[in-house]
Amino acid sequence: MARIIIIGNGIAGSTAARYIRKNSDHEITMISGETDYPFSRTALMYIYMGHMKFEHTKLYEDWFWAKNRIKTIKVWVKEIDTISKSILLENAEIISYDKLILATGSKSNKFGWPGQDLNGVQGLYHLQDLENMETATQQGLTRAVIVGGGLIGIEMAEMFHSRHIPVTFLVREDSFWNAVLPAEESEMINKHILNNGIDLRLNEELQEIKGLDGNVSSIVCKNSGEEIECEFVGLTVGVSPNIDIIKSSGIAINRGIVVDEYLRTSAKDVYALGDCVELSKPNPGRRPIEAVWYTGRMMGKTLAQTICDQPTKYDPGIWFNSAKFFDIEYQVYGDIPAKTPDHITTLYWQHPSENKAIRINYETASGAVTGFNLMGIRYRHAVCEKWIADKTKIETVIENLSLANFDPEFFEEYESAFMDTYNQKSGKALKLKSKRKLSMVEQFLFG
């Protein structure tokens, strides 16, 4: 029986712990200075907005971990010694390990702005960030400024908006998240942000943060020179791997903790997973660092197999992700770059009056589908993934697009409208073949 130490109790670390326990009797200890027990980080915004309480975000009841013989310790780790195979905790305790799993997550980026360490300046990643945000709100906010146009930024904007706190949103690019979203989808989100009463400033950056008595008092915009009074500044210009405690350990790092396809680090019996990881050889179409909830979960399940003497390569499969821009749901399956490559044809349909859109990309030469973008519409993950994996031709996909509809019983249908767009551009007269019955979907996937 081996002693397994896991540093970090996010989705990656806690999933590894659960699946190691399912497959072994190893001694498991999970350490985190953030919380006593694992919780859903993606649900932080809903606590602030009053939709949930913190206890509702916990992955399991508190008793679950002890019942499954997974020891949890709430303390920060100070140092890792890979020679003696031990870790030093901030309370001066030293714990030895047979195998060590690093799941240290991410940290919010800071880029050296004057005033970035004032009270009231922060990102939104840890529970402590949410607590600080609540404290600042209770003290009274007349305006918040959010810097950075990513997913965390728009979440924070929605959070303040739910409390009727005015928000100014500085986005360096000329359209929101246009490094990821194609132009039409990005413009849809621009309009939606403005329609929700957010003061969106495109082509604008942060110059400095001014303070009074150690607290934020205003910010200065870099491009316009305007000074905006505020009591809170959200720094949401992305996250980066949290590797501070790794730097003195001798474990190989680059932007993140470097691992191979088995999630092994350069140190013997030391593994890493989740947001802190940088894959040395990512699969085609995947990035070396992917700070996404589901990749952390997949890494946890995969590494548990290796720890339990069934070496398994990490294979995340076809890229997918989802998000929410106020009340517009977003899904992406496969490859939908912001700018369409020359060898790819993109087919886009947008509802004339609602925030709904469908985009399908396919290879121009072969017709094989390569990706799906959905705005305000849900499609079945398994169906879209199968079409991409099988290199299904665009016309076959369009004729059977009803199979992808997530819940046709309660939501409107848009497959016919999308087909009309294709027919108009191609001069063809395709017709929908499939009725959206669950049995047909199951037959398609498993038959």
C-alpha positions as CSV (number, residue, x, y, z in Angstrom):
1,M,0.0,0.0,0.0
2,A,1.5,3.3,-1.1
3,R,1.2,6.7,0.5
4,I,-0.3,9.1,-2.0
5,I,-0.1,12.8,-1.3
6,I,-2.3,15.2,-3.5
7,I,-1.5,18.9,-3.3
8,G,-4.7,20.7,-4.3
9,N,-8.4,19.7,-3.9
10,G,-9.9,21.2,-7.1
11,I,-11.7,19.1,-9.7
12,A,-8.4,17.5,-10.9
13,G,-7.0,16.6,-7.5
14,S,-10.3,15.4,-6.0
15,T,-11.1,13.3,-9.1
16,A,-7.7,11.6,-8.8
17,A,-8.4,10.9,-5.2
18,R,-11.8,9.4,-5.8
19,Y,-10.6,7.1,-8.6
20,I,-7.5,6.0,-6.8
21,R,-9.7,4.9,-4.0
22,K,-12.1,3.1,-6.4
23,N,-9.1,1.1,-7.7
24,S,-6.9,0.6,-4.7
25,D,-6.4,0.6,-0.9
26,H,-3.6,3.2,-1.1
27,E,-3.3,5.7,1.7
28,I,-4.5,9.0,0.3
29,T,-4.0,12.5,1.7
30,M,-5.4,15.5,-0.1
31,I,-4.0,18.9,1.0
32,S,-5.4,22.4,0.3
33,G,-5.0,25.7,2.0
34,E,-8.1,27.1,0.3
35,T,-10.9,25.0,1.8
36,D,-11.5,21.9,4.0
37,Y,-13.3,20.0,1.3
38,P,-13.5,20.2,-2.5
39,F,-16.1,22.5,-4.1
40,S,-17.1,23.6,-7.6
41,R,-15.0,26.6,-8.6
42,T,-17.2,27.3,-11.6
43,A,-20.1,28.0,-9.2
44,L,-18.5,30.8,-7.3
45,M,-20.4,33.5,-9.2
46,Y,-23.7,32.0,-8.2
47,I,-22.9,32.3,-4.5
48,Y,-22.4,36.0,-4.9
49,M,-25.5,36.3,-7.0
50,G,-27.6,34.6,-4.4
51,H,-28.5,31.6,-6.4
52,M,-26.6,29.1,-4.3
53,K,-24.9,28.8,-0.9
54,F,-21.4,27.6,-0.5
55,E,-22.5,24.3,0.9
56,H,-24.4,23.7,-2.3
57,T,-21.2,23.9,-4.4
58,K,-19.4,21.1,-2.5
59,L,-18.8,18.1,-4.7
60,Y,-19.9,15.7,-2.0
61,E,-21.1,15.8,1.6
62,D,-18.3,16.5,4.1
63,W,-18.5,12.9,5.5
64,F,-17.9,11.4,2.0
65,W,-14.1,11.9,2.2
66,A,-13.6,10.3,5.6
67,K,-16.0,7.4,4.7
68,N,-13.9,6.7,1.6
69,R,-10.6,6.9,3.6
70,I,-9.4,10.0,1.9
71,K,-7.7,12.2,4.5
72,T,-8.1,16.0,4.0
73,I,-5.8,18.6,5.5
74,K,-6.5,22.4,5.3
75,V,-3.0,24.0,5.2
76,W,-0.8,25.6,2.6
77,V,2.3,23.7,1.3
78,K,5.6,25.6,1.8
79,E,8.2,23.3,0.1
80,I,8.6,20.1,-1.8
81,D,11.7,17.9,-1.4
82,T,11.8,15.3,-4.2
83,I,15.1,13.8,-2.9
84,S,13.7,12.9,0.6
85,K,10.2,12.5,-1.0
86,S,8.6,14.8,1.5
87,I,6.7,18.0,1.7
88,L,6.9,20.8,4.3
89,L,3.7,22.4,5.4
90,E,3.2,26.0,6.6
91,N,2.5,24.7,10.1
92,A,6.1,23.2,10.0
93,E,4.8,19.6,9.7
94,I,6.7,17.3,7.3
95,I,4.8,14.6,5.5
96,S,6.5,11.9,3.4
97,Y,5.1,10.3,0.3
98,D,5.6,7.4,-2.0
99,K,3.9,9.1,-4.9
100,L,3.1,12.8,-5.1
101,I,0.4,14.5,-7.3
102,L,0.6,18.2,-7.9
103,A,-2.8,19.8,-8.6
104,T,-2.0,23.4,-7.7
105,G,-4.4,25.0,-10.2
106,S,-4.1,28.5,-11.6
107,K,-3.6,32.1,-10.3
108,S,-4.9,35.3,-11.7
109,N,-2.5,37.2,-13.9
110,K,-0.9,40.5,-12.9
111,F,1.2,42.5,-15.3
112,G,3.0,45.0,-13.1
113,W,0.4,47.8,-13.2
114,P,1.0,50.6,-10.6
115,G,-1.4,50.1,-7.8
116,Q,-2.2,46.5,-8.5
117,D,-1.5,45.5,-4.9
118,L,-4.0,47.9,-3.4
119,N,-7.0,46.7,-1.4
120,G,-9.9,46.1,-3.7
121,V,-7.7,44.8,-6.6
122,Q,-8.1,41.1,-7.4
123,G,-9.0,38.4,-9.7
124,L,-11.7,35.7,-9.3
125,Y,-10.3,32.2,-8.9
126,H,-10.2,31.1,-5.2
127,L,-12.9,31.1,-2.6
128,Q,-10.9,33.8,-0.8
129,D,-11.4,36.0,-3.9
130,L,-15.1,35.6,-3.6
131,E,-15.0,36.4,0.1
132,N,-13.0,39.6,-0.6
133,M,-15.4,40.6,-3.3
134,E,-18.3,40.2,-0.9
135,T,-16.5,42.2,1.8
136,A,-15.8,45.0,-0.7
137,T,-19.5,45.0,-1.8
138,Q,-20.7,45.2,1.8
139,Q,-18.5,48.2,2.4
140,G,-20.2,50.0,-0.4
141,L,-19.3,50.2,-4.1
142,T,-20.3,53.0,-6.4
143,R,-18.5,51.5,-9.4
144,A,-16.4,48.5,-10.3
145,V,-13.9,48.4,-13.1
146,I,-13.1,45.1,-14.8
147,V,-9.9,44.8,-16.8
148,G,-9.7,42.0,-19.5
149,G,-12.3,40.6,-21.9
150,G,-12.3,36.9,-21.1
151,L,-14.8,34.5,-19.5
152,I,-13.9,35.4,-15.9
153,G,-14.3,39.1,-16.7
154,I,-17.8,38.7,-18.1
155,E,-18.8,36.5,-15.1
156,M,-17.6,39.3,-12.7
157,A,-19.5,41.9,-14.7
158,E,-22.7,39.8,-14.4
159,M,-22.1,39.3,-10.7
160,F,-21.8,43.1,-10.0
161,H,-24.7,43.8,-12.3
162,S,-26.9,41.4,-10.3
163,R,-26.3,43.7,-7.2
164,H,-27.0,46.8,-9.3
165,I,-23.4,48.0,-9.0
166,P,-22.3,50.0,-12.1
167,V,-19.5,48.3,-14.1
168,T,-17.0,49.6,-16.5
169,F,-15.4,46.9,-18.6
170,L,-12.1,47.6,-20.3
171,V,-11.3,45.3,-23.2
172,R,-8.0,45.7,-25.1
173,E,-9.3,44.2,-28.3
174,D,-11.7,45.8,-30.7
175,S,-14.3,43.2,-30.0
176,F,-15.1,41.0,-27.0
177,W,-13.1,37.7,-26.9
178,N,-12.3,38.0,-30.6
179,A,-9.1,35.9,-30.2
180,V,-11.5,33.0,-29.7
181,L,-14.8,33.8,-31.2
182,P,-15.4,34.5,-34.9
183,A,-16.4,38.1,-35.7
184,E,-20.2,37.5,-35.8
185,E,-20.4,35.7,-32.5
186,S,-18.1,38.3,-30.9
187,E,-20.2,41.2,-32.1
188,M,-23.3,39.4,-30.7
189,I,-21.7,39.4,-27.3
190,N,-20.6,43.1,-27.6
191,K,-24.2,44.1,-28.1
192,H,-25.5,41.8,-25.4
193,I,-23.0,43.3,-22.8
194,L,-24.2,46.8,-23.7
195,N,-27.8,45.8,-23.6
196,N,-27.3,44.6,-20.0
197,G,-26.2,48.1,-19.0
198,I,-22.4,47.4,-18.8
199,D,-20.1,50.3,-19.8
200,L,-18.1,48.3,-22.3
201,R,-14.9,50.1,-23.5
202,L,-13.4,48.3,-26.5
203,N,-9.8,49.2,-27.6
204,E,-9.0,50.3,-24.0
205,E,-6.4,49.2,-21.5
206,L,-5.4,49.9,-17.9
207,Q,-2.7,52.5,-17.3
208,E,-2.6,52.6,-13.5
209,I,-4.7,52.1,-10.4
210,K,-4.8,55.0,-8.0
211,G,-5.4,54.6,-4.3
212,L,-6.2,56.4,-1.1
213,D,-5.2,55.1,2.3
214,G,-4.2,51.7,0.8
215,N,-7.6,51.3,-1.0
216,V,-8.6,51.7,-4.7
217,S,-9.9,55.1,-5.5
218,S,-9.8,55.3,-9.3
219,I,-8.1,53.9,-12.5
220,V,-6.6,55.7,-15.4
221,C,-7.3,54.4,-18.9
222,K,-4.2,54.0,-21.1
223,N,-5.6,55.0,-24.5
224,S,-8.1,57.7,-23.6
225,G,-6.3,59.0,-20.5
226,E,-9.7,59.1,-18.7
227,E,-9.7,58.7,-15.0
228,I,-12.6,56.6,-13.7
229,E,-13.5,56.7,-10.0
230,C,-14.1,53.2,-8.5
231,E,-13.6,51.2,-5.3
232,F,-13.0,47.8,-6.9
233,V,-10.8,46.6,-9.8
234,G,-11.2,43.1,-11.2
235,L,-8.1,41.9,-12.9
236,T,-9.4,39.3,-15.4
237,V,-6.6,39.2,-18.0
238,G,-6.4,35.4,-17.9
239,V,-4.9,32.9,-15.5
240,S,-1.5,31.1,-15.5
241,P,-0.3,27.9,-13.8
242,N,0.2,28.2,-10.1
243,I,3.7,26.9,-9.8
244,D,5.3,29.1,-7.1
245,I,6.0,26.3,-4.7
246,I,7.4,24.2,-7.6
247,K,10.1,26.6,-8.6
248,S,12.6,25.6,-5.8
249,S,11.8,21.8,-6.1
250,G,13.9,21.0,-9.1
251,I,10.9,19.7,-11.0
252,A,11.0,20.9,-14.6
253,I,8.8,23.8,-15.4
254,N,8.2,26.1,-18.3
255,R,4.9,28.2,-18.2
256,G,3.5,25.2,-16.2
257,I,4.7,22.0,-14.7
258,V,6.0,20.0,-17.7
259,V,4.6,16.5,-18.0
260,D,4.6,13.7,-20.5
261,E,1.6,11.8,-21.9
262,Y,1.3,9.9,-18.7
263,L,1.2,13.1,-16.6
264,R,4.6,12.3,-15.2
265,T,6.9,15.2,-14.2
266,S,10.7,15.2,-14.4
267,A,10.9,13.9,-10.8
268,K,10.6,10.3,-9.9
269,D,7.1,9.4,-8.6
270,V,5.8,12.9,-9.0
271,Y,2.9,13.6,-11.2
272,A,0.9,16.7,-12.1
273,L,-2.6,17.4,-13.5
274,G,-5.1,20.1,-14.1
275,D,-4.6,23.9,-14.6
276,C,-1.0,23.8,-13.5
277,V,0.1,21.3,-16.2
278,E,2.0,22.0,-19.4
279,L,1.9,19.0,-21.7
280,S,5.3,18.5,-23.4
281,K,3.6,16.9,-26.5
282,P,-0.1,17.8,-26.7
283,N,-2.3,16.0,-29.1
284,P,-2.9,17.6,-32.5
285,G,-5.4,20.4,-32.1
286,R,-4.9,20.7,-28.4
287,R,-2.9,23.3,-26.4
288,P,-0.1,22.6,-24.0
289,I,-2.0,24.3,-21.2
290,E,-5.8,24.0,-21.0
291,A,-7.2,25.5,-17.8
292,V,-10.7,24.0,-18.3
293,W,-12.8,22.1,-15.8
294,Y,-13.4,19.0,-17.9
295,T,-9.7,18.5,-18.8
296,G,-8.9,18.5,-15.1
297,R,-11.5,15.9,-14.4
298,M,-10.2,13.7,-17.3
299,M,-6.7,14.0,-16.1
300,G,-7.7,12.9,-12.6
301,K,-9.4,9.8,-14.0
302,T,-6.5,9.0,-16.3
303,L,-3.8,9.5,-13.7
304,A,-5.7,7.3,-11.2
305,Q,-5.2,4.4,-13.6
306,T,-1.5,5.0,-13.8
307,I,-1.1,5.3,-10.0
308,C,-3.0,2.0,-9.7
309,D,-0.5,0.1,-11.9
310,Q,-2.4,0.5,-15.1
311,P,-0.3,3.0,-17.1
312,T,-2.7,5.1,-19.2
313,K,-1.9,7.9,-21.6
314,Y,-3.9,11.1,-21.2
315,D,-6.1,11.6,-24.3
316,P,-8.6,14.4,-24.1
317,G,-10.1,13.7,-27.5
318,I,-11.8,16.3,-29.5
319,W,-11.9,19.9,-28.1
320,F,-15.1,21.1,-26.5
321,N,-16.0,23.9,-24.1
322,S,-19.0,25.8,-22.9
323,A,-19.6,29.1,-21.2
324,K,-22.4,31.7,-20.5
325,F,-22.4,35.3,-21.5
326,F,-25.2,36.7,-19.2
327,D,-28.1,34.6,-20.6
328,I,-26.5,33.5,-23.9
329,E,-25.2,29.9,-23.6
330,Y,-22.2,29.1,-25.7
331,Q,-20.9,25.7,-26.8
332,V,-18.0,24.7,-29.1
333,Y,-17.2,21.3,-30.4
334,G,-14.1,20.7,-32.5
335,D,-12.1,23.4,-34.2
336,I,-13.7,26.8,-34.7
337,P,-10.9,29.4,-34.9
338,A,-11.6,33.1,-34.7
339,K,-10.3,33.5,-38.3
340,T,-11.3,30.8,-40.7
341,P,-8.3,29.1,-42.4
342,D,-8.1,29.1,-46.2
343,H,-8.8,25.3,-46.5
344,I,-11.9,25.6,-44.3
345,T,-15.4,26.7,-45.3
346,T,-17.6,28.1,-42.6
347,L,-21.4,28.1,-42.7
348,Y,-23.1,30.6,-40.3
349,W,-26.8,31.2,-39.5
350,Q,-28.0,33.8,-37.0
351,H,-31.6,34.3,-35.8
352,P,-32.9,37.6,-37.1
353,S,-34.1,38.9,-33.7
354,E,-32.8,36.6,-31.0
355,N,-29.3,35.9,-29.6
356,K,-29.1,32.5,-31.3
357,A,-26.6,31.3,-33.9
358,I,-25.2,28.1,-35.4
359,R,-21.8,27.8,-37.1
360,I,-20.4,24.6,-38.7
361,N,-16.9,24.5,-40.2
362,Y,-15.9,21.9,-42.8
363,E,-13.0,21.1,-45.0
364,T,-13.5,22.7,-48.4
365,A,-11.9,19.9,-50.4
366,S,-13.4,16.8,-48.6
367,G,-16.5,18.3,-47.0
368,A,-15.6,16.7,-43.7
369,V,-17.1,18.6,-40.7
370,T,-14.4,20.0,-38.3
371,G,-16.3,22.0,-35.7
372,F,-19.6,23.4,-34.3
373,N,-20.2,26.8,-32.6
374,L,-23.6,27.2,-30.8
375,M,-24.9,30.5,-29.4
376,G,-28.1,30.3,-27.4
377,I,-28.8,26.8,-28.8
378,R,-27.8,23.4,-27.3
379,Y,-26.6,20.5,-29.3
380,R,-25.7,17.0,-28.1
381,H,-22.1,16.7,-27.3
382,A,-21.9,13.0,-28.3
383,V,-23.5,13.5,-31.6
384,C,-21.3,16.5,-32.7
385,E,-18.2,14.7,-31.5
386,K,-19.1,11.5,-33.4
387,W,-19.6,13.5,-36.6
388,I,-16.2,15.2,-36.2
389,A,-14.4,12.0,-35.3
390,D,-16.0,10.1,-38.3
391,K,-15.1,13.0,-40.7
392,T,-18.8,13.1,-41.7
393,K,-19.6,15.1,-44.8
394,I,-21.3,18.4,-44.3
395,E,-24.4,17.5,-46.3
396,T,-24.9,14.3,-44.3
397,V,-24.6,16.4,-41.1
398,I,-27.1,19.0,-42.3
399,E,-29.6,16.4,-43.4
400,N,-29.4,14.7,-40.0
401,L,-28.9,17.9,-37.9
402,S,-32.1,17.1,-35.9
403,L,-30.2,14.3,-34.2
404,A,-28.0,16.9,-32.5
405,N,-30.9,18.9,-31.0
406,F,-30.5,18.7,-27.2
407,D,-34.2,18.9,-26.1
408,P,-36.6,19.3,-29.0
409,E,-39.6,18.7,-26.9
410,F,-39.3,22.0,-25.1
411,F,-37.3,24.2,-27.4
412,E,-37.8,25.7,-30.8
413,E,-36.2,24.1,-33.9
414,Y,-33.6,25.9,-36.0
415,E,-32.3,23.1,-38.1
416,S,-34.5,23.9,-41.1
417,A,-33.4,27.5,-41.0
418,F,-29.8,26.5,-41.0
419,M,-30.4,24.1,-43.9
420,D,-32.0,26.9,-45.8
421,T,-28.8,28.9,-45.4
422,Y,-26.8,26.0,-46.8
423,N,-29.2,25.5,-49.7
424,Q,-29.1,29.2,-50.6
425,K,-25.3,29.3,-50.7
426,S,-24.8,25.9,-52.5
427,G,-27.8,26.0,-54.8
428,K,-28.9,22.6,-53.6
429,A,-32.1,21.4,-52.1
430,L,-31.3,19.3,-49.1
431,K,-34.1,18.2,-46.7
432,L,-34.0,17.0,-43.1
433,K,-34.1,13.3,-42.9
434,S,-34.3,12.6,-39.2
435,K,-37.1,13.0,-36.7
436,R,-35.6,13.8,-33.3
437,K,-36.5,10.8,-31.2
438,L,-34.2,9.6,-28.5
439,S,-34.2,6.1,-29.8
440,M,-32.9,7.3,-33.1
441,V,-30.1,9.2,-31.4
442,E,-29.2,6.1,-29.4
443,Q,-29.2,4.1,-32.6
444,F,-27.0,6.7,-34.3
445,L,-24.5,6.7,-31.4
446,F,-24.4,3.0,-30.5
447,G,-26.1,1.0,-33.3
